[in-house]
Every structure is written in structure tokens, then in C-alpha cells.
Amino acid sequence: LSVVALVMAYMVIVSYQYNAGGAVLSTILTDATGKALISAETATIIAAVFIIAYTMLAGLVSVAYTDVGNGIIMTISLLIAFPILWFKAGGWSGMEVAFTGMGKSQHMQFFGVYSGLDIINFCLPPFLLILGDANMYQRFFASKDAEGARSATTILVFAVLIIELLIIASAWVSASMIPDAEVGKHVLIYAAHRFLPPILGAIMMTTIVGIIISTADSYLLVPATTLMRDIYLNYINPKASEKKIVLLSRLLVLALGIVAFIVSKGFAESEGFFERALYAYTIYGAAITPALVAAMFWKDATKEGAVASILSGTVVTLLWKEAPNLWTWLPAGIYGSVDEVLPAICCSVIALVGVSLITKKKS
């Protein structure tokens, strides 16, 4: 069950990396009039082919080094880019005038048009993903020793805080200079291409591409490794040679990459990057994270409780999102204002605790 939830969530995450890579290509490859030289669909195919090929050939070592390089370049470029964008936007007063002219004066407020429930809907899925993200634990276990992992985690917290604040602030400032809603979906890509000096803009675009590739190959490698280690080597061929394992792992990356591309086509018209991200994070966070955290911190958790938690978290997420007709009995306004993350995580935790207590008594 955990493998199914992991693969489902990670395929959705990889799918919007393809679309993001395509958005970068279609933004860069333009003629003198600003018209894209290739369609978004063609750009997405190119991005998908490159990401799959890179992941098959490079593996986890490349991901580690790419992450380090990307992190350093991204931090430096954002630290330089933000003051430039702020100056171009005219500072606080210039942004206020610009947003008012667009009819978006609420963008100058801290929470904007969002309610407290909206903030929970947006923030809880990534929080749950981070708590249980297999990529993070994979890197912890790849450390030379426990002390190295502990130091890296401390640096991670502060580095991510700085980078995330810079990304949010840069996107906010750039949005005041982009009245076109369609372009606004790719605000940092557009800002790097249009508002920054050529060299800095090129570095920023390179960093964005690096982040996309790094994210995509990480989320392709983990399910491939999981399927290989937890399914193939455990139940099908425990004595497989290392050469065969490497070959089959690469074939799994290829197969999963194709599945993710099909998913990206399915979501292309109906969902944006942000909506797909929240959906994928919820599938994983509601299904995997409660059981994982309980395994480390709650000694009374049982395997039956973990199974119930994974099953309920996955099923509730999918049904809440994909089967709205099932929820017509709810009071008016609840289904429309509550995203799938709240019912899914509540059901998952209740199932984990309840079933664990019941099965613990029996044992």
C-alpha cells in the first residue's frame, strides 16, 4: 500500500516538472517579437525526454552534486536578483500603484484574499510531504555518518527558509510588473527572461532548469528504487545480480517517466502546477507520513494501524478529489472550501491510532 501511494504521488510531482521544464523552454525560445518558436506541448516533450534520459544515465550521485550546485547558485542569484526586481517595480509605492491598477490591491495585504482555512489548505500538504519525504530520508541515509546527517539537517532548515522567502518575495515583486494572468503562472521564469540583466537572467533561468531536473530525477529515482528493493528483490528475485538490478532500475525509471508524461497530458488542461502539487503532496502526506512518524515516535503503533492509516489516507484523498458526487450530503459550502488534505489526514490519523489501540489490546 505504501508503495502504491508513493508511486501515485511521485508520478504527479514528476508530471508537473515536465510542464515546468516546457514552460522554461517556450519562454526562452522566442523570436524578436516575443512569439514562442516551439509549442508548449513540444517543449514539454523535450523536457520529459531529457529528464528521463538524464535520470537513467546519472543516478543518485548526480542528484546529490546537482542539489549542492543548484542550492549555491540559486541562493546567490536570488540575493542579487531581488533588489534589482524591487528597484524595477518602484519599491513598495510602485507595487501598490501597479497592483491597484490591475484591480489586485489585496496583493499588498499579507494574506491577500485568503482566509485562515485557505492557508491551512495550502500549507498543510507540503508540511506533511516534508515530514515523510522519502527523498530527504534517502539523503540522510546516504550521509557518511550520523553527525554529518545532523549537521546537514541544521543547515537545511536555515537554507530552505532563506531560499523560500527569497522565492516568495521575488515572485510577489515580479507579479506587480506582469498584468498578463497567463504569463503570471510562470512569474519567475518570465521575470528572469524580461526584467533581469542578461547574465543574471541566464543564471536564474539555468538555476530554475536545474531545480526542475533535480526535483524530477529525485522523484523518479525513489519509486524506481522502492519498486526494485521492496517488490522485485523481496518477492520476485532475491538473488538478482547487481548488473541485473542496475539494468532493471533504469528500465523502471523509463517506464515511470513515461507514466508521468501521460499523467502530465491528463492534467494539462484541467489543473495548474500549484493544484497538482497540493494534490500529490496530500496523497503522500496523508498516506505515508502519519505511519512513518508513528513508527519513529510512538511505540504502541502496530502494523495493522499503519496499513489502515495508509489505506484510509489514500482512499479519502482520491475520493474527495475525484468523486465530488459522494459528498453532496455535507452541509453547503464545506466541500467547496475544504481541500482533500484535512479530511484525508484526519481519517488517516484516526485510523492509525484507533486500529493500533485495538490490535495492541488483542496482542
Buried (B, 14 or more C-beta within 10 A) or exposed (E): BBBEBBBBBBBBBBBBBBBBBBBBBBBBEEEEEEEBEBEBEBBBBBBBEBBBEBBBEBBBEBBBEBBEEBBEBBBEBBEBBBEBBBEBBBEEEBBBBBBBEBEBEEBBEEEEEBEEEBEBBBEBBBEBBBBBBBBBEBBBEEBEEEEEBEEEEEEBEEBEEEBEEBBEBBBBBBBBBBBEEEBBBBBBBBBBBBBBEEEBBBBBBBBBBBBBBBBBBBBBBBBBBBBBEEEBBEEEEEEBEEEEBEEBBBEBBBEBBEBBBEBBBEBBEEBEBEBBBBBBBBBBBBBBBBBBBBEEEBEEBBEBBBBBBBBBBBBBBBBBBEEEEEBEEEEEEEBEEBBBBBBBBBBBBBBBBEBBBEBBEEE
